[in-house]
Amino acid sequence: MTFKLIDLFAGPGGLGEGFASLNNGKTFKIAVSAEMEGSAHRTLTLRSLFRNIKLNGDQKELQLYYDYCNDASAQHPEHSLSAAWKVASKEARQLTLGLAEHNAELNKVLADEKLRGQDIVVIGGPPCQAYSLMGRAKNKGTAGYVAENDHRHYLYKEYLRILEKAKPAAFVMENVKGILSSKVGGRQVFHDILRDLTAPSEALSNRRGIRYTIHSLVVQTSFKYGDDPSSIDPHDFIIKAEEHGLPQARHRVVLLGVREDLGYDGKKLLSKAPALFVEDAIKELPSLRSRLSKDDSAVRWHEVISRQGLALALDAKKLGDTEMATYLEEATASVKIRLNTGDQRHEKKRYGQANNAYTAWVRDSRLDVWLNHQARAHMDSDLGRYLYAAAFARANHRSPKGHAEFALKNLAPAHANWKTGKFADRFRVQRYGAPSNTVTSHIAKDGHYFIHPDVSQCRSLTVREAARLQTFPDNYFFQGTRTQQYHQVGNAVPPLLANRIAQLLKQILT
């Protein structure tokens, strides 16, 4: 049996990719996906095209996709594969859920495609900015902000609306941990969401309809209609990605809803998998240098790092930290002048041996290039901070923290609150020997929190490196500007984790 997917708030398609990749698309097939942001929608459509032509087995069409990936002069598939692009555009819709005309368009799709009943699964996560800890801190600093007036708190009701219409066999909703503690008007948002998800029709229109039981995927905790939300530990619904074979410590709330009438007992859980580290994801990608914000050249980049690195080493010696001075001298000496800055299509050598499920998942031998592997530009002063932070991480097996560990001359940024402790993690190395920190959309801003562990590269992670940590396959071509690409990757659900959830849901439903 093939289940049809309705993918809401789809972003670039991470959650849908994981589901639709299971069993070559024969278990879950995306019927419609909805995303409001233009560049993410463009990525989503391109991926839909790739998935559909791969499923159809047309090798000529598939080669045209790879031609586009491998050669910047090749036509975009919108033109070289116009018929397939139309099919993909019918599946991937640019819709802002909550707008009346866009809701009406999605309603028509559901009706025309007969997306209703026990062969339907709904997936997706409402936007998290209103729930995340960072988003809430930002909102508090916004003059006149009133949580009750922020429509993003209520976008989950658009999810409810589709549940009421489609009456799916199951749904999977993902969101940030901050949703567990978020309050609006003194009420726990998560408690309201749990109650409403168990009975979408009653929540929206006070009419009796299909009811759902909400299950954890990591412990045997369930919440059914009529239960008291305060009687369960909300943290039971958090999935820790690093415990399931991902190279990233990403902790997210994932709710699995299954129709009550299907009689599922909630006993199936996600299996644990061996830990993966940052190097498993990004070490095989070619080394790059960052560009400079002003007067960029390889020679000047090397000169800036050499000057700052030796000055930092000298200052460390003056402070009596000879070990750090040695690490800084070695780091400075390792910096190579011949590195380039990468590109949207950066030449790739042959892969090494695939030695685990992760590498088998992400690699594609038909690619001649690394897609989206292009270093961003940094200010001269940041190069010294990145060199120091990476050297510190090598010496101490952790990233430096706070102003006290950035005490060398010229390391402190020109930031009024630098010594208050509020920005203790402003610079963070994603170091080898551990999973990365959570990749978030903040990576689009400056990269300080995502410093490459290789001291010789002195830069933040590229889009492809972030995508590798997020477990996007190498043939996933992110569209839009580089900033938009970073946003897409940071906001996405890791496809490999989604695939493991899909495997579990297949067992439940069949």
Number of C-alpha atoms within 10 A of each C-alpha: 10 12 22 22 23 26 25 26 23 30 31 30 31 26 28 29 27 24 28 24 20 18 10 13 19 13 18 25 23 24 19 22 29 24 23 17 17 15 21 24 26 21 22 31 27 25 20 26 28 22 20 19 20 17 14 11 10 11 11 9 19 19 14 18 23 17 19 16 25 21 12 11 9 14 15 17 21 16 10 15 17 13 13 20 22 14 14 23 21 16 21 27 21 23 21 16 23 17 11 9 12 17 17 13 15 18 16 12 16 18 13 9 10 11 22 19 14 16 18 24 28 25 22 25 24 22 20 19 18 22 22 19 17 12 13 16 11 13 17 12 9 10 7 8 12 12 17 13 10 13 11 17 21 17 17 19 20 18 23 20 18 20 26 22 16 22 25 26 23 25 25 22 19 21 22 20 22 20 23 20 15 20 17 13 9 8 11 16 18 18 18 12 18 21 22 20 28 25 25 27 21 17 20 14 11 10 11 11 14 18 23 28 25 27 26 25 25 18 16 14 16 20 20 20 16 9 13 12 17 9 8 12 10 19 12 17 25 22 24 17 23 23 19 19 22 28 28 28 20 23 18 20 22 24 23 21 26 27 20 18 11 13 9 14 13 18 14 17 15 18 13 12 13 11 16 23 21 23 19 20 24 21 13 12 17 15 17 22 25 26 23 19 11 10 8 13 15 18 11 15 21 17 13 16 26 21 12 23 24 19 19 25 25 21 19 20 15 12 12 11 13 15 13 22 23 17 19 28 19 17 25 26 15 14 20 17 15 10 16 17 17 22 16 21 19 18 15 15 13 9 12 8 8 12 8 12 11 19 18 12 15 19 16 14 10 12 19 18 21 23 23 25 26 24 24 21 18 21 12 17 15 19 24 24 26 29 28 27 28 33 28 21 20 20 15 11 14 18 22 22 16 19 19 12 14 19 13 19 12 15 20 18 14 8 8 7 10 15 13 10 13 10 14 17 15 17 21 24 27 26 23 20 13 19 24 25 20 19 23 19 17 16 21 17 11 13 21 21 20 26 25 27 27 23 25 24 24 28 28 28 27 27 28 28 22 25 28 26 27 29 26 26 20 20 20 23 22 26 21 16 10 19 15 19 24 27 23 28 30 22 19 21 28 26 24 27 24 21 20 18 21 22 17 16 22 17 9 16 15 7
